[in-house]
Amino acid sequence: MPGDLRSWLKDALEFMIEQIELARSPSDQYSAVEAAQGIIPYLRSRLKEDNFLAANFALVLDALIDPNHGKRIWMEIAKEPADVFSKSADDIIERLSALKQVLQSPPPQSK
């Protein structure tokens, strides 16, 4: 069901944003980024249900969702110094928020 998928994806994005926000605390940075990254395989699996959404997620998240390199990139981000991580966190949150906007818009009409 498309509504169920969109609802699940919205919840997943909100979880990821929450984890990235938690990661702004240096003591939580690694574990919170790891938690945010940990949902990516499930995200990719669910996105197989909707090509339109899958394309949007792939374009917006780019290498962060890549099955071959994504985890390594997330773990590199998790190890960044706090000042660098702050910029990475802002970028990731901006991308995730953009995807929430996509989920709030009506699905394209099939012809």
C-alpha positions in Angstrom: 0.0 0.0 0.0 1.4 3.4 -1.0 0.1 5.2 2.1 1.7 2.6 4.4 5.0 2.9 2.5 5.0 6.7 2.7 4.1 6.5 6.4 6.9 4.1 7.1 9.4 6.2 5.2 8.4 9.3 7.0 8.9 7.6 10.3 12.3 6.3 9.2 13.4 9.7 8.1 12.3 11.2 11.4 14.2 8.6 13.3 17.3 9.3 11.2 17.0 13.1 11.8 16.6 12.5 15.5 19.7 10.3 15.6 21.8 12.9 13.6 20.6 15.6 16.1 21.7 13.3 19.0 25.0 12.8 17.3 25.8 16.5 17.7 26.9 15.6 21.2 30.5 14.3 20.8 29.9 11.5 23.3 26.9 10.2 21.2 28.3 11.0 17.7 29.5 7.6 16.7 26.6 5.5 18.1 23.9 7.9 16.9 25.3 8.0 13.3 25.6 4.2 13.4 22.0 4.0 14.4 20.9 6.4 11.6 22.9 4.4 9.1 21.6 1.1 10.4 18.1 1.7 8.9 19.4 2.2 5.4 19.2 -1.5 4.3 15.5 -1.5 5.4 15.0 1.8 3.6 16.4 0.4 0.4 14.3 -2.7 0.7 11.1 -0.8 1.2 11.9 1.6 -1.6 11.7 -1.3 -4.1 7.9 -0.9 -3.7 7.8 2.5 -5.4 10.2 3.5 -8.3 9.3 7.2 -8.1 10.2 7.4 -4.4 13.3 5.2 -4.9 14.6 7.5 -7.6 14.0 10.6 -5.3 15.8 8.9 -2.4 18.7 7.9 -4.7 19.1 11.4 -6.1 18.9 13.1 -2.7 20.9 10.7 -0.6 23.4 9.9 -3.3 26.3 7.8 -1.9 24.7 7.7 1.6 22.2 5.1 0.4 24.7 3.2 -1.9 24.7 -0.5 -1.0 28.4 -0.8 -1.7 29.9 2.3 -0.1 27.2 3.9 2.0 28.1 2.2 5.3 31.8 3.2 4.9 30.8 6.8 4.2 28.5 7.0 7.2 31.2 5.6 9.5 33.7 8.2 8.1 31.2 10.9 9.0 30.7 9.3 12.5 34.5 9.8 13.1 34.7 13.4 11.9 35.9 16.1 14.3 33.0 17.9 15.9 33.3 21.1 13.8 33.4 19.1 10.6 30.6 16.8 11.8 28.4 19.7 12.5 28.5 20.7 8.8 27.9 17.1 7.7 25.0 16.8 10.1 23.4 20.0 8.7 23.8 18.6 5.1 22.3 15.2 6.0 19.4 16.7 7.9 18.7 19.0 5.0 18.6 16.1 2.6 16.4 14.0 4.9 14.0 17.0 5.3 13.8 17.4 1.6 12.7 13.8 1.3 10.0 14.4 3.9 8.7 17.1 1.6 8.6 14.6 -1.3 6.6 12.2 0.9 4.1 14.9 1.7 3.4 15.7 -1.9 0.8 13.6 -3.7 2.1 10.5 -5.7 2.4 11.0 -9.4 -0.5 9.8 -11.4 0.0 6.7 -13.5 -1.0 7.0 -17.2 
